Amino acid sequence: MTGDSVDRLRASCMALPEVTERLSHGEPTWFVRGKKTFVMLADHHHDDRLGFWCAAPPGEAAALIGTDPGRYFRPPYVGHRGWLGVYLDVEVDWEQVGELVTEAYRVVAPKRLIAELDAAAPVD
């Protein structure tokens, strides 16, 4: 389960333009253009629970945590900056995880990469 969750999270992150992965603080972490962190696996920071931390638009983390604290949490170190923690050791809605990862990317990516992402998006 753990490996599958990490693989699915990795696939969501790596599908975005100019994303790289490397270890940071011993955990897989995803960066835009190798510089700006937007998602990091968090397997050792919060009571031995598997989850990830991600950048979030203003107010989103508080809203999600308030709505479902069994699925979302305020991560240490970066939660005060609006980051969101997402547990992966519960039933996971992978479509929503993909949306959260994309939102996190949009928070940190430069405008040109966001435009590239929008141009590649399917038209409804």
Summary of the structure (lengths in Angstrom):
residues: 124
radius of gyration: 13.7
end to end distance: 33.5
largest distance: 41.9
contacts: 351
relative contact order: 0.19
helix: 40%
strand: 23%
